[in-house]
Amino acid sequence: MSNNDVLRVGIVGCGAHSHEHFKAAERVKGIKISCCCDIIEERAKACAVKYGCEAYYKDIEDMLKIETLDAVILCTWPMQHMEQIEKCLTSGLKNILCEKSLALSAEEALHIDKLAKEYGAFIMEGCKYRHHPAIRKLESILSYKDIGKIDSIRATFSNYEPEDLLDPDSEPDWRFRKECGGGVPFDWMSYLVNACNHFSRALPKRVFASGDVSPRYGVINRIYGMIEYDNGVVGIIESSKDANFSQELQITCSEGILRMPVAWGIYGEVKITQTHRKQEWDYILTDTYEIEEANAFVLQLDNFSKVIKGIEQPVIPLKQSILNVQTIDALVESMLDKKIVEI
Ligand SMILES: NC(=O)c1ccc[n+]([C@@H]2O[C@H](COP(=O)([O-])OP(=O)(O)OC[C@H]3O[C@@H](n4cnc5c(N)ncnc54)[C@H](O)[C@@H]3O)[C@@H](O)[C@H]2O)c1
């Protein structure tokens, strides 16, 4: 496949988040969303009309049978990802961008890994924040010797979303439905685990977590955890539907502390601060790095297409996503069973 070829891509799941992928594709050279699919046919049709797809489907299997595609974007609920990945691979499609979370258990993640190897497939998890230039900047600051050694990483994703405001008689969003993979662990917390695993540059050894399960929906709506890495770095994660909005990333090193006030959904400009102590005990200096606005969805799709064309490496290799799911699974087990879990 050459750099000038236009990839024919299908989107599965035309819900809220799919629009980011449709819009991103309009800005990425060499990608065309040629068809889309949703079990709610009107949704698929509306997206096809709005974004100029040639066809729309109600059933993924029909789409895979009829269309000749180079790649697919799975934008469905986490509990469907493994099964849909398998359907794509068995139909001969080998390039898959799958929204987070890749899977809902370590077992599912390992099955996806096995399938990817068996079919020689390229599967990348959609976790757009990792494509943002602010993350490249953090990586580069951490590579400078003067910041010292990483001690800990603290990552948060919370928002106050009281369940009593939801109508108990109507079906809630997938995020409150256990059978869809709802709750904070495989949704918001997947960013936190991803960041801790990525920046620690080490393997998670064991975890401990505590939190709460929603009495009404049975999903985990608060989780606070610690991840211990084999190089001594500690990851601290916080995700709650009972706390005010926060999406922070803090990387504490021996010679300075890096902070990003909003790390996962960066819209507009963002500032990274680096604080460090001058000689006097209470004299703190702050350096600020201003990062220009960038569209992480466009960068993600651009990376996805360039990997297919053989000109880039994936920003998020599959083995990292597998490890992230294993870590999330261990944190959930720790929280529910109130014990330390080895990974
Ligand atoms: N990266 C991000 O910033 C981000 C943000 C939001 C959501 N997401 C992810 O995107 C995915 C979808 O989330 P959403 O908020 O758009 O959910 P949603 O409920 O709005 O949309 C999901 C869509 O999938 C459709 N669907 C269900 N089963 C299907 C099937 N078998 N075949 C085809 N379509 C089917 C539903 O009808 C629905 O329209 C999740 O994995 C979520 O974690 C990522």
The ligand as an ORCA input file, in Angstrom:
! r2SCAN-3c Opt
* xyz 0 1
  N     -11.645      8.341     23.395
  C     -12.607      9.098     23.848
  O     -12.434     10.264     24.078
  C     -13.961      8.507     24.078
  C     -15.013      9.328     24.495
  C     -16.283      8.765     24.623
  C     -16.465      7.417     24.358
  N     -15.404      6.647     23.961
  C     -15.589      5.223     23.683
  O     -16.387      5.049     22.517
  C     -17.191      3.897     22.634
  C     -18.655      4.268     22.401
  O     -19.069      5.183     23.380
  P     -20.291      6.204     23.098
  O     -20.285      7.129     24.245
  O     -20.214      6.721     21.712
  O     -21.528      5.188     23.246
  P     -22.967      5.360     22.595
  O     -23.894      4.512     23.376
  O     -23.304      6.794     22.415
  O     -22.753      4.736     21.141
  C     -22.582      3.365     20.903
  C     -23.354      3.022     19.645
  O     -23.112      1.652     19.321
  C     -24.334      1.132     18.814
  N     -24.289     -0.326     18.872
  C     -24.530     -1.132     19.960
  N     -24.367     -2.421     19.612
  C     -24.000     -2.438     18.307
  C     -23.683     -3.476     17.394
  N     -23.696     -4.760     17.766
  N     -23.378     -3.145     16.124
  C     -23.355     -1.844     15.745
  N     -23.632     -0.804     16.580
  C     -23.955     -1.112     17.835
  C     -25.399      1.756     19.708
  O     -26.675      1.692     19.111
  C     -24.863      3.174     19.824
  O     -25.372      4.021     18.798
  C     -16.892      3.302     24.025
  O     -15.943      2.277     23.902
  C     -16.308      4.481     24.785
  O     -15.406      4.091     25.807
  C     -14.177      7.175     23.808
*
